[in-house]
Amino acid sequence: MNDKIVAAEQVQADAEVVAEKDFWVQVDKSDDLEDNLQGLVDQLCKYSKSTGAYLGKLIFPEKPIDDDADDKDHMDEEAEKVIKFSHATPDHQFMVDAVYDPSRITHQVFRDQSVGEEDEPQLDEDGEPIVQAKTDDILDSFKNYVYIDEVVRKEGMKFQKVPRLGSYIAIPLVYESCLHDDALEAAVADYLDVTQRNEQQEKEKIAYEEEQNQIREQKAAAGEQYEPEEERSWEAIEYAPFQTIEEKYVVCLDTMGQDREFTDEQKRFALETIKRFKESWEKEERDNLTLDRDRKLELMGLDVTYENENNAVLVEEMEKQIEEAF
């Protein structure tokens, strides 16, 4: 291969590595990853060499409403949910505001699977379960994505424009969202309850150790040997997980017009990217809810920092008393 071609390909590869790092830096800095959805589809399209990429959300279909209707009255909650697309790469802007009804193959990414259904064992000729070798390959472990190697030949495939030869992949981006009013109220109530119970438990621990010290002193005064009773166990009082609701998106990529399949490497890249973005989104919302909870506690007149430090002081005092006693 021509040295100039090799050098140019290396420059391009290096630039792609830098661009990918920059994308994740922006994700990590973001206060709201919904603002990064366009960057996500651009990233996936570029590195999978797709013809286009587009992202939609599973929502209730809209219906006509009166002028004085409430915020959610335009959603028909008695109908089946649809996929409404909101972000797309430049060549696929026709997908923005497009709506996929439940008859579209893309909806299969949201299909429900009963516990164990996806793991129903295959049987050999004697009717015995075939033991499947476990694999860490995300192509096998990622659930519910849809891959079509040739869209034109796929029965039931529908198109927004004239179909062209190529492949298609639809990947669910389903994450647990905790940024809603009920989650905030529950988080505040749980914090107050856990703080109170921990404080009460620390007092009980101190009282228990004082009681044991008195018994020890009484035994010593009577010339008897102190036999400590079986160590008492204490319940670990921890904060409950934040309340969450599922938010369901789908990211779609195609190579229509290229007459080629996605490579396994490109599919792995897309799946890994979606998985990482989901995890980042959940962490970002947990961090934001924690901040919202602490702000609300401060408005209620509670110093969260003081509460945490005060609990630490109680523990330290108790451990000091135990050490001195022995």
N, C-alpha and C positions, 0 to 999 in steps of 0.2 A: 504494500500500500504506500502511496505517495507520502513522504515525510510531512509535507505541508498539510495534507488531509488529516494525518494522525495528530499533528500539533493543533489543528483547528478543533478537532473533536475533543482533545484534552482541555483546551480552553473553554469550550462549551460545557464540558462535564464539571469543571471547576466552578464555573459561573452558576451552574444549577445547584451545586452544593451550598454555595454562599447564599443564593436566593432562598433555598429551603430553610437554612438556619435563620435568615431574616424573618421568614414567615412565622416560625415558631417563637422567635423573640417577640414579635407583635402580638401573638396569641397570649404569651405569658404576661405581657404588659396590659392587656385589654381589661377594662372594667366590665365589659358586656360583650360576650363572644357572638351575640347576634350581629354585632357590627362587623364581624370578621367572616361572615358567611360568603360574601362575594370573594374575599381572598381565598377561601377554602376551595370554591369551584375553580377559580383561576389556577390555583396550585395543582389541583388534581388533573385538570385538563393539560397543563403544560408538561407535567412529568410522566403522564401516561400516554402522551402524544395523541390525545383524543381529538376527534373532529369538534366536539363540543361537550360541555358539562353544564348541568342545570340542577337546581335544588328546589324541593317543594316541601310543604308541611301538610300533615294529615289533619283536616279540619272538617267541621260540619259545613254543608253547603249553605250558601247565602240565599235569602228569600226577601221579597219586597217588604218594606216596613213603612210605618207612618212617620211623619216628621217628629212627633213627640215620643218616639219609641226609646227604650233604654238601650244601653251600649251593646248588649248581647242579643237583642231581639231580632237582629238580622240573621242570626244563625239558626238554621232549621235543625234542632236537636233531635227531631224524631226521624230524620233521614239518615241513611248510611253516610259515613264520612267520605270525603273526596281528598285528592291531593291537589293543592293549589301551588303552582310554582312561583317563586319570588326572586330567584337569582339565576343568572345564566352568563356564560361567556359571550363575548361580542358577536360571534357568528350564530349564536343561538338565542338572541334576544326575543325571537318570536315565541319562546317558551315562557317568558315572564307573563304572569297572569293566566297562563293556560291551566285548565282544570282536567284532571284525570278522574273519571268516575270509577266505581269499584270493578267494572268489567275489564279494566286495563290490567295487563300482566304485571305492571309495576307494583300493584297493590299486594302482590304475593309477599313482598318484603315485610308486610305487617301481619301476615297470617299467624294465628294463634297455634301454639303447639302445646298439647297437654303434657304433663310431667311424664317423661320417659318416652313420649311418642316419637321424638326424633331419634331415640336410641333403640328403637325396636330391633331386636337382633335378627340377622339373616340366618337362615337354617341351611344345614348341609343336606345331602341326600338321605341321611338317616333321621332327619328331623331335629338334629342337635344344633344348638346355637353356634355360629361361627365366631370365634374370638377375634375381634378386630384389633390390630396393633394400634396403640395410641400414638398420636402424632402431635407435634407442636406447630405444624404448618398451619398458618392462619387461613389458608384456602380450605382447610378441613374444619377448623375450629370456629370460624366466624359463622354465625347462624343467620339464615334467612335471606342472604343476598341472592339476587337473580342474575344469572349469566346466560346470554343467548349468543351462540357463536356466529350465527348468520341470520340477521333479522328478516331478510326478504323471504326466507324459506320457513320462518316460524309461523305456524298456524295460530291465528288469533291475534297476531301482532298488529297494532294500529299505529298510524303515523300522523304527525302534524303537517308534514309536507310530503312530496313525492319520495317514496322509499329508494334508498341506495344501498349497495352492497356494503356490509360491514357488521360489526358485532356490537353488543349492548350489555352494560352491567348496571344494575340498580342496587344500591347499598343502603340499608337502613341506618339512620343516625338517630337512635332513640336514647334519650338521656333522662335522668331523674332530676326534675327541677324543684328547687325548694324556695324559690323567690315568689311566694304568694302570701297573702295576708294571714291565712290560717296557720301557715308554717311559722311566721313571725310570732304570733300570739302563743303558739304552743312552745316555741323555743324560750320565750320569756318566762312562761309559767314553769317550764321544766328547770330552767336555771335557778329560779327562786326556790323550787322544791328541793333540788339537789343540794343547794347551798345550805338550806335550813337543816336538812337531814345529815349532812356532813358535820355541821357545827354540833348538832345534838350527839352524833356518834363520837366526836372528839371529846366532848364532855364526859360521855359514858366511859371512854377509855381511861381518861384521867381518874375518874372516880373509882374505876376497877383497880387501877394500879395503886391508888391510895389505900384501898381496902386490903390489897395484898401486902402492902408495906406494914399496915397495922397488924395483920396476922403474923407477919414475920417478926415484928418487934415483940409481940405477945409470946410467941414461941421461944424467942431468945431469952426473955425475962424469966420464963418458966424452965429454962435449961433444956428445952426441947428443940429438936431439929426441924427446921422448916422444910416441908415437902410441898413444892409448888404444885398446884393442881394442873390438870391438862390445859395447855395453852388455849385460851379462848380465841375463836375465829371471829373476824369482823367482816361484815358484808361490804363488798366494794360498791360504793355508790357512784355511779357514773351518769353522765348526761345521755339522754336518749338520742338516737339518730334524728336528724331533722325530718319533718314530714315532707314528703315529695309527691309529685304527680308526674306521670310520664308525658314527655313532649316528643312527638314522633315526626321526624323529617326523613326524606329520602334524597340521596345524591345519585344522579344518573350520568353515565358517560357513554359515548358511542364513537365508533370509528366509521360511521356511514360515509360512503364516498371513497374510503381508503381500500375497501375490499380486503380487509385483514382482520384477524382476531387479536384481542389483547394478549400479550404474552403473560405467562405466569408471574414474571417479575413485576409487570405493570399492575396486575390484579392485586398482588401482595402489597405493593406500594399504596394503592387506593384503600385497601382494607385497613392497613396499619395506620394510615393517615386519619381515617374516620374514627378508628378506635382511640387514637391519641387525642383527637379533637373532642370526642365525647368525654373522655376522662378530664381533660382540661376544663371543659364547660361545667361539669359537675363540681370540680374543685373551686372554680371561680365563683359559682353560686353559693357554695358552702361558706367561702370566705366572706362574701358580701352579706349573707344572712347573719353571720357571726357579728359583723360590724353593725348591722342594723339592730340586732338584739342588744348589743352593748350600749348603743346610743339610746335606745328606748329605756334601758335600765337606768342610765344616767339621768334621763329626763324624769324618771320616777324618783330621783333622789338617791339612787344607789351608785356608789363608786365601785365599778366592777374590779378595777385594779386593786382597790383597798380590800374588797371581799376576798380576792384570790390571795393577796399577801397575808390577810388576817388568818385565813385557813392554814397557810404555811407556817405562821407563827405558832398557832395552836399545836400543830403537829410537832414542831421543834421543841416547844415547852414540854410536851408530853414525853418525847424521847429523852430529853434531858433528865426529867424526873425518874424515868426508868433506869437510866444509866447511873444516877446517883444512888438509887435504892440498892443496886447490885454492887 
